[in-house]
Amino acid sequence: MKVGAVVEDFSALDQNGESVKLSDLLNTGPIVLYFYIKAKTPG
Protein backbone atom coordinates (compact mmCIF):
# COMPACT_ATOMS: atom_id res chain seq x y z
CA MET A 1 0.00 0.00 0.00
CA LYS A 2 1.29 3.45 -0.86
CA VAL A 3 0.60 6.87 0.65
CA GLY A 4 -2.69 8.17 -0.69
CA ALA A 5 -3.93 4.74 -1.80
CA VAL A 6 -7.69 4.24 -1.68
CA VAL A 7 -8.86 1.22 0.31
CA GLU A 8 -12.23 -0.49 0.54
CA ASP A 9 -14.33 0.00 3.66
CA PHE A 10 -13.55 -2.52 6.41
CA SER A 11 -14.37 -3.26 10.04
CA ALA A 12 -11.93 -3.99 12.84
CA LEU A 13 -11.99 -4.33 16.61
CA ASP A 14 -10.90 -1.37 18.70
CA GLN A 15 -8.97 -1.47 21.97
CA ASN A 16 -12.23 -2.27 23.80
CA GLY A 17 -13.11 -5.18 21.51
CA GLU A 18 -15.91 -3.25 19.78
CA SER A 19 -16.34 -3.30 16.01
CA VAL A 20 -15.66 -0.04 14.17
CA LYS A 21 -15.94 0.71 10.45
CA LEU A 22 -13.45 2.79 8.50
CA SER A 23 -16.28 4.76 6.91
CA ASP A 24 -17.65 5.71 10.35
CA LEU A 25 -14.24 7.00 11.43
CA LEU A 26 -13.87 9.02 8.23
CA ASN A 27 -17.17 10.79 8.93
CA THR A 28 -15.46 12.64 11.79
CA GLY A 29 -12.47 13.77 9.70
CA PRO A 30 -9.14 12.48 8.40
CA ILE A 31 -7.52 9.53 10.15
CA VAL A 32 -4.12 7.85 10.22
CA LEU A 33 -3.97 4.05 10.37
CA TYR A 34 -1.00 2.13 11.72
CA PHE A 35 -0.63 -1.59 11.13
CA TYR A 36 2.02 -3.76 12.73
CA ILE A 37 2.53 -7.46 13.24
CA LYS A 38 1.68 -9.16 16.49
CA ALA A 39 4.62 -9.35 18.90
CA LYS A 40 6.81 -12.43 18.75
CA THR A 41 5.48 -13.65 15.41
CA PRO A 42 7.48 -14.19 12.23
CA GLY A 43 7.20 -11.69 9.47
N, C-alpha and C positions, 0 to 999 in steps of 0.2 A: 504494500500500500504506500502511496506517495502523498506528500503534503497536498491538500486540496482535493484529494480523491473523493468521489461521491460513493457512499455506501448505502445499501438497502437498510430499511428500518429493521431493528432487532430488539429483542428483550433480553435482559440480564438481571441477575440478583444483586441488590445493593448490599451494603455492609450489615443491614438488618435482616437479610434474607427475603426481602420483598422484591417482587418483580417490577422493573421499570422499563419503559420503552424509550428508545432513542428519540422518536418523534415527540414524545411528551417533554423530554428535557430540552429539546430545541425550541419548544414553544416559549420558554422563558428567556431565551437568548443564546448566544454562541456558547459552545462547550469545548473542552479539551478532553480527549480520551487517552488514557495510558493503559497499555496492555503489557503484561510481563508473565513469564512462566512461573508456575508454582515452585516454591523453594524445594531444593534437593531433588529435582527431577532432571533428566537429561534433556538437552535441547536448548 
